[in-house]
Amino acid sequence: MGKFFVEEEINKIKNNVVRRNLVKEIKKQILIQDYIEKFEINILDKNMPLEECVSSFCQKRNIKNQDELRIFLFENKFTKQEFEEFVIYEEMIENLKEKIISQDDINKLFLDKKSKYDSVIFSVIKVENAELAKEIFFQITKNNESFENLAIKHSIGKESANGGFVGKIPLSGLNPRLKNKLVFLNENEVTEPFLMDEKYFIIAKLIKVDRLEISDFLNNKLKTECFYKWLDKQVQLLEMT
């Protein structure tokens, strides 16, 4: 009896979650329709050819040719008429995004995300002795010794076999102390030895910073994200009234 009661309660919770999500989606669609009417957005009134709407739709979804379009229609179970109606509606939403979301909104979101996606390519020498770390740093900076050769000779990390080369790592995934050292280097500069994890003395060499650049594709993606964040906020405001 107890097990049946628990399963019944779990099913009730699941059903309530599904119901709330469905109600929220309905509210979103109503809001979208209201704002489309508010801004008097009508693609057909603009004499925008259907072919242009389809082309814009395919470009945004990276659908490159008719074969890929047929696959899209099949996977989404669209009839030709349903697809045409959907494309027109999507184009109206794209126009609504232009009205609601500014480039400043997009740039702000880009900067918020940028630090998560910027990467660095770097090498390290890892030793357990502070004096040895100082000597290696001296050999690199004063005697122009090869960082790679010294890494092979002295580093205890697994990357020592590759001359200390670590590779490309997102800044967000780095040890905070290592990250703070690398971001202030110029390419091919090395850090002074520093203690990391209270155990190892590290000398790091920055090879390259790979910064995320905003492309047309990413700009559209960020615009969509801004729009749906805005839409979620409008729904929340409705629910509070």
LODREN-947287 format. One record per residue: residue in one letter; x, y, z of N, C-alpha, C, CB in turn. Coordinates in steps of 0.2 Angstrom, whole numbers, plus 5000, padded with zeros to 4 digits. Glycine has a CB too. Example, Ala and Ser with C-alpha at 12.3 -4.5 7.8 and 13.67 -1.06 7.14 Angstrom:
<sites>
A506649725039506249785039506649845039505749785045;S506449895035506849955036506450005039507049975029;
</sites>
This chain:
<sites>
M500449945000500050005000500450065000499550005006;G501050065004501450125005501750134998501950115010;K502050084995502350094988501950124983502650024986;F501250094983500750124978500650194980500150084979;F500650214986500450284988501050334985500350294995;V501650304987502250344984502250354977502850314987;E502150304973502150304966501550354963502050234963;E500950344967500450394965500550464966499750374969;E500950484972501150544973501650574968501450554980;I502150524966502650544961502250564955503150494960;N501850524952501450534946501050604946500950474945;K500750614952500450684953500950744952500050684960;I501450734955501950784955502250794947502650774959;K502350734944502550744937502050774933502650674934;N501350754934500850784930500750854931500150744932;N500850884938500850954939501350994936500850964947;V501950964936502550994932502351004925503150954933;V502150944922501950954915501451004913501750884912;R500951004918500351054917500651124918499851034922;R501051134923501351204923501751224917501751204930;N502151184915502551194909502151214903503051134908;L501651174902501151184897500851244897500651124896;V500551264903500251334904500751384903499951334911;K501351384905501851434904502051444896502551414907;E502051384892502151384885501551424882502251314882;I500951404884500351444881500351514882499751414884;K500551534888500651604890501151644886500851614897;K501751604884502251634880501951644873502851584879;Q501551594870501351604863500851654863501051534861;I500451664868499951724869500251784869499451714875;L500851794873501251854873501551874866501751844878;I501851824863502151834856501551854852502451764854;Q501051824852500451844847500251924849499851804847;D500251934855500052004857500552054855499952004865;Y501152044855501652084853501752094845502352064856;I501652034842501652034835501052084832501451964832;E500452084836499952124834500052204836499252104838;K500452204842500552274844501052314840500952274851;F501552274837502052304832501752294825502752274833;E501152274824500852264817501352234813500652334815;I501652174815502052134811501652084806502552094815;N501752094800501452054795501852044789500752084793;I502151984788502651974783502251984776502951904784;L501651954776501351964769501152034767500651924770;D501052074772500952144770501552174768500752184777;K502152154769502752174767502952154760503352164772;N502552104758502652074751503352034751502652134745;M503452004757504051964757503951894754504251954765;P504251884749504051814746504151754750504551804739;L503751704749503851644754504551614753503251594752;E504751614747505451584745505951624750505651594738;E505851684751506351724755506351704762506251794754;C505751694764505551664771505951604772504851664773;V505851554767506051484768506851494768505851444762;S507151534763507851544763508151564770508051584757;S507851614773508051644779507951594784507651704781;F507451554784507351494789507951444789506651464788;C508051424783508551374782509251394784508551354774;Q509351464782510051484784510151484791510151564781;K509651504795509651514802509751444806509051544805;R509551394802509551324805510051284801508851284804;N510451314797511051284794510851224790511551254799;I510251234786509951184782510251204775509151184782;K510651164772511051184766510751174759511751154767;N510351124759510051104752509451074753510551064749;Q509151054747508451024747508450954750508251014740;D508950924750508950854753508950864761509650814751;E509350914764509250924771508650954773509850974773;L508350994768507651014770507150964770507451074765;R507150914765506650854765506750814772506850814759;I507350804774507450774780507150814786508250764782;F507250874786506950914791506250914791507150994791;L505850914786505150904785504950834788504950914778;F505350784786505150714788505150704795505550664784;E505750734798505850724805505350764809506550744807;N505150814807504650854811503950844808504850934810;K503850794804503150774802502750834799502750744807;F503050884795502750934792502450924785503250994791;T501850944784501550944777501851004774500750944777;K501751014768502051074764501651134767501951064756;Q501051134768500651194770500851204777499851174769;E500951154781501051164788501751204789501051104792;F502251174784502951204784502851274782503351164780;E502551294777502451364775502151404780502051364768;E501651384784501351424789501851434795500751394792;F502251384796502751384802503251434800503051314803;V503551434794504051474791503851544792504251454784;I503251564790502951634790502951654797502251634787;Y502651614802502651624809503351644812502251574813;E503851594810504451604812504851674810504951544810;E504651694804504951754801504651814805504751754794;M503951804807503651854811503951864818502951844812;I504151804821504551804827505251844826504551734830;E505551824821506251854819506151934819506551824813;N505651954816505452024815505352054822504852044811;L504952014826504852034833505452044837504351984837;K505951994836506552004840506952064838507051934838;E506852084832507252144830506952204834507152154822;K506252204835505952254838506052264846505152254837;I506152204849506252194856506952194858505952134858;I507452164855508052154857508552204853508352084856;S508952234857509452284854510152254853509452354858;Q510552284849511252254848511652264855511652294843;D511452314859511752324866511552264870511552384869;D510952234870510752174874511152114871510052164873;I511252114865511652054862512352054864511652054854;N512652114864513352124866513452114873513552204864;K513052134877513052124885513052044886512452154888;L512652014883512651934884513251904881511951904880;F513451934876514151904873514651914878514251944866;L514751974881515251984885515251944891515352054887;D514551924894514451884899514751814898513751884901;K514651794892514751724890515451714888514351694884;K515751774885516451764882516951734886516651834880;S516951754893517451724897517451654898517451764904;K516851624897516751554898517051514892516051534899;Y517051554886517251514880517951534877516751534874;D518251584880518951604878519351544880519151674881;S519851524876520351474878521051494878520251414873;V521451454881522251474880522551404878522451504887;I523051414874523551364873524151374877523651354865;F524451324881524951344885525351284887524751374891;S525951294889526351234892526551254899527051234887;V526751194903526951204910527551164911526351194914;I527951184916528451144919528251144927529151184919;K528151084929527951074936528551034940527351034936;V528751064945529251034950528951044957529951064949;E529351004961529151004969529651044973529150934971;N530151074970530651104973530751184971531351074972;A530651224976530651294974531251324971530451334981;E531851294974532451314971532551294964533051294976;L532351234963532451204956531951254951532251134956;A531351264953530951314949531251374948530251324953;K531651404953531951474952532551464947532251504958;E532851404947533451394943533251384935533851334945;I532651344935532351334928532151404925531751284928;F531851444929531551514927532151554924531151544932;F532751554928533351584927533651564920533851584932;Q533651494919533851464913533451494907533951394913;I532851494908532351514902532451584900531651504904;T532451634906532351704905533051734904532051734910;K533651704907534251744906534751704901534551744913;N534651644901535151604897534851574890535351544900;N534151594889533751584883533751504882534151614877;E533751464887533651394887532951374884533851354894;S532951324881532251304878531851274883532351244873;F531251314884530651294888530551214887530051334888;E530451194881530251124880530751074882530151114872;N531451094881531951044883531951044891532651064881;L531851094894531951094902531251064904531951174904;A530751064901530151034903530250954903529551054899;I530550934897530650864896531150834902530950844889;K531650884904532150864908531950864916532750904908;H531550914917531350924924530650914926531550994926;S530150924922529450924924529250854926529050954918;I528850854931528550794934527850784931528550784941;G527550824927526850814925526850774919526550884923;K526350744917526250694912526350734905525550664911;E526350794905526450834899527150844897526050904899;S527650824902528350834901528550804895528750804907;A528250744893528550704887528450744881528150634887;N527950794881527750834875528150904876527050844874;G528650914880528950974881528551024885529151004874;G528150994889527751034894527051054891528151094896;F526951034884526351064881525751034884526451044873;V525251074886524651054889524051054883524451104894;G524051104879523551104874523151164875523151044873;K522551164872522051214872521551194877521651224865;I521451244882520951234888520551294889521351214894;P519851284890519451344891519751384897518751324892;L519751444897519951484903519451464909519851564902;S518851454908518351434914518551364917517651434911;G518951324913519151264916519851254920519151214911;L520151314920520851314923520751324930521251374920;N521351304934521451324941521451404941522051294944;P521051434946521051504946521651544946520551524952;R522151514950522751544951523151544944523251514956;L523151484941523451474934523151524929523451404932;K522551524929522151574925522351644926521351564926;N522351664932522551734933523251754931522551754941;K523751704931524451714929524451714921524851654931;L524051674918524051664910523751724907523751604908;V523251754910522851804906523251874906522251824910;F523751874910524151944910524851934906524351964917;L524951874902525551864898525451884891525751794899;N525951904888525951904881526151834878526451964878;E525951824871526151764868526951744869525951754861;N527051684871527751654872528151684878528151674866;E527751724882528051744889527951684894527751804891;V528351684899528251634904528151674911528951594905;T527851634915527651664922528351644926527051624925;E528351684932528851674937528551614940528951734942;P529051574944528751514947528251534953529351474951;F527751494953527251504958526951434961526651554956;L526751444967526451384971525751364969526551384978;M525651304967524951284965524751224969524851284958;D524151224972523851164975524251154981523851104971;E524651204984525051194990525551134989524651184996;K525751124983526151064982526751074977525751004981;Y526451104971526951104965527151174964526551074959;F527751184961527951254959527951244951528651264961;I527551294948527351294941527651354938526651304941;I527951344932528151394927527751384921528951394925;A527351434919526851424913527051464907526151434915;K527051444901527151474895526551484891527751444891;L526351544890525751564886525951554878525451634887;I525651514875525751504867525251544863525651434865;K524651544865524151584861523451584865523951554855;V523151644865522451654867521951644862522451724871;D521551604862521051594857520351624860520951514856;R520251684857519651724860519051714855519851794860;L518451704859517851694855517651764851517251674860;E517551754845517351814841516551804839517751814835;I516251864839515551864837515451864830515151924841;S515151804827514951794820514251814819515151724818;D514051814813513351824811512851764815513151824804;F513151704814512751644817512751654824513151584815;L513251674828513251684835512851744837513951684838;N512851794833512451854835511651834835512551904829;N511451794829510751774829510651724835510651734823;K511051684837510951634842510851674849511551584843;L511251724850511251764856510651804856511851814857;K510451834850509851874850509251834852509651894843;T509151764850508651724851508651704859508751654848;E509251694862509251684869509051744873510051674871;C509251804871509051864874508251874874509351934871;F507951854868507251864867506851814871507051844859;Y507051754872506751704876506851724884506951634875;K507351754885507451774892506951834894508251794894;W506951874889506451934890505751904890506551974884;L505551854886504951824886504751784893504851774880;D505251754896505151724902505051774907505851684904;K505351834907505251884912504551914911505851944911;Q504351924905503651944904503151894907503451954897;V503251834906502751784909502851784917502951714907;Q503351794920503451804927503051864930504151804929;L503151924926502751984928502051974927502952034923;L501851934922501051914922500851874928500951884915;E501251824930501051784935501051824942501551724935;M501451874942501451914949500851964949502051954949;T500551974944499952024944499351984946499852064937;
</sites>
